[in-house]
């Protein structure tokens, strides 16, 4: 009796898997229009990055709502399957679940570069598309993946952007010739921090600035005294730094405690752009730079009326969901831009909604403008080369864009920093 | 030379906190025989308690010390009564799985109720420094160190000089014999567990002005506490104090001379060396 029951159970399980597979493969065919188009979203919804992760997920949901209200993708409603990935291991498992069990064709992700690489490892094998709007590690688009598309800039380019700006604009403000300018790099050691720092170092050498120190650390560090004391000996004028939020705060605190704050602190995304950064260190943040993608652009940047409306609808709905935030976070804006652009502008151009059709549409579609303020123009590696990083600065607890000129909404303040040490 | 001395001192200051975060673990292991993987989560809870008290009443962590420790003691007692007491006679693997599960539950409850936001306590003192000649000390770190070492030494004296302390030592040496001598084992276990969680709570409270609270903050200190405790000889309280200081100094010196990336590598290396040459830890009994 027990044996029969077990056989029955196995049969039922087997049957349900087969049915599941059938449904999945049926999606690509010329079935009725009511068949939903399944997409996945993988973000850290628990763990240390959960705050930004849940904001990204909310942004993707808003994008899907807007697209569905306008008739969906090629007449099919978009259906979201969400997944929580606090770390790369979970990202691998969840990507597998979305691909194998849920039959999604496109995945949006993933906030952290490590997670993005883990997901790409899974999606690439199964011919599923990953649209990345958070991880900026170079490796993601330098590894030969065919179905990974990144809307935002990559780490190396971002590091370089901060250095170029420093040489051209900051050095004159300090009255120091670029070749005499002493610069240092401190970065957290994941693929994200390393690729940004590599890009910065390359540019520093290219422009002939004076690199006096480069150090890296694990982002779970609890005491930065040793690091800061070492830095204090090198006496840099400008410090380039790549961090997550805790270590960014700890770095600024420790620099202050040892009276070792350099004249200019140039952060590169993540930690120094996080709303918590200025929220925690308060007025000391005034004048600290944070290179990142464009954010909270004034609506008149968007010439296209329809895009203007979409951006303002997104911001309004987002603020309703997160009433504590005075600004939409950069991560959420990017997550929205990635998912909205892909669903609204790329997929309609795809001849077939499979990996090949989507890839062709992603690479051949060129856009002058996305909701992030830059265009869409992918290289064969899947990297959006129209993406650019802005130079932003904290001013009165808000991120103000100071470069490039066409996007700027304020002038540079506090160079050198009033809290700079001796 | 000045810099090296400064680095050394900052290492000792961190070491004090590591020591305090670890003595509770050593005590619970020594007396109750329980490897508590949820140890770090009590640190997290204390940090949140300090944060919420600060947020609602404006009392800084030092002012709310007594309330915080009382709450931690109650939480420790409830955990012991409701959960730990049931598995005291079970296999070690069951106890470990249970504490591991408890740690996950606590982390995720924190995430559910308080979200993943980083909760910082910024008191006026957070960035205050004291100067002694050319040396600079961050005031909250000095306070944390002094209180931590004070509390650890008090615990040591308690174990050495009082009757219940002697009972705890007796149990850690030979539980059966201690029971035959009329020691109430369950009560002593409970007391040790409560003291252990209160002490790690104190550590959490002391770092709350310099480090943010978030649901997984316990995890990074938990790993450290385990290394410290193994280094010191598992159940030895003086061993844990010494181990904490050693880890703090090694971490700091490695950060200065080799670079911050090698801080963890350095103390893990030390950890392996100690295990190879002194498998019972620096203060362990064979």
Boltz contact constraints between the chains, C-beta under 6 A:
constraints:
  - contact:
      token1: [A, 46]
      token2: [B, 111]
      max_distance: 6.0
  - contact:
      token1: [A, 47]
      token2: [B, 216]
      max_distance: 6.0
  - contact:
      token1: [A, 48]
      token2: [B, 216]
      max_distance: 6.0
  - contact:
      token1: [A, 50]
      token2: [B, 116]
      max_distance: 6.0
  - contact:
      token1: [A, 51]
      token2: [B, 116]
      max_distance: 6.0
  - contact:
      token1: [A, 51]
      token2: [B, 117]
      max_distance: 6.0
  - contact:
      token1: [A, 189]
      token2: [B, 261]
      max_distance: 6.0
  - contact:
      token1: [A, 215]
      token2: [B, 259]
      max_distance: 6.0
  - contact:
      token1: [A, 215]
      token2: [B, 260]
      max_distance: 6.0
  - contact:
      token1: [A, 216]
      token2: [B, 261]
      max_distance: 6.0
  - contact:
      token1: [A, 217]
      token2: [B, 260]
      max_distance: 6.0
  - contact:
      token1: [A, 217]
      token2: [B, 261]
      max_distance: 6.0
  - contact:
      token1: [A, 220]
      token2: [B, 220]
      max_distance: 6.0
  - contact:
      token1: [A, 223]
      token2: [B, 14]
      max_distance: 6.0
  - contact:
      token1: [A, 225]
      token2: [B, 10]
      max_distance: 6.0
  - contact:
      token1: [A, 226]
      token2: [B, 7]
      max_distance: 6.0
  - contact:
      token1: [A, 226]
      token2: [B, 252]
      max_distance: 6.0
  - contact:
      token1: [A, 226]
      token2: [B, 255]
      max_distance: 6.0
  - contact:
      token1: [A, 226]
      token2: [B, 256]
      max_distance: 6.0
  - contact:
      token1: [A, 227]
      token2: [B, 255]
      max_distance: 6.0
  - contact:
      token1: [A, 227]
      token2: [B, 260]
      max_distance: 6.0
  - contact:
      token1: [A, 229]
      token2: [B, 3]
      max_distance: 6.0
  - contact:
      token1: [A, 229]
      token2: [B, 6]
      max_distance: 6.0
  - contact:
      token1: [A, 229]
      token2: [B, 7]
      max_distance: 6.0
  - contact:
      token1: [A, 230]
      token2: [B, 256]
      max_distance: 6.0
  - contact:
      token1: [A, 253]
      token2: [B, 127]
      max_distance: 6.0
  - contact:
      token1: [A, 256]
      token2: [B, 127]
      max_distance: 6.0
  - contact:
      token1: [A, 257]
      token2: [B, 127]
      max_distance: 6.0
  - contact:
      token1: [A, 257]
      token2: [B, 129]
      max_distance: 6.0
  - contact:
      token1: [A, 257]
      token2: [B, 138]
      max_distance: 6.0
  - contact:
      token1: [A, 258]
      token2: [B, 136]
      max_distance: 6.0
  - contact:
      token1: [A, 276]
      token2: [B, 118]
      max_distance: 6.0
  - contact:
      token1: [A, 280]
      token2: [B, 120]
      max_distance: 6.0
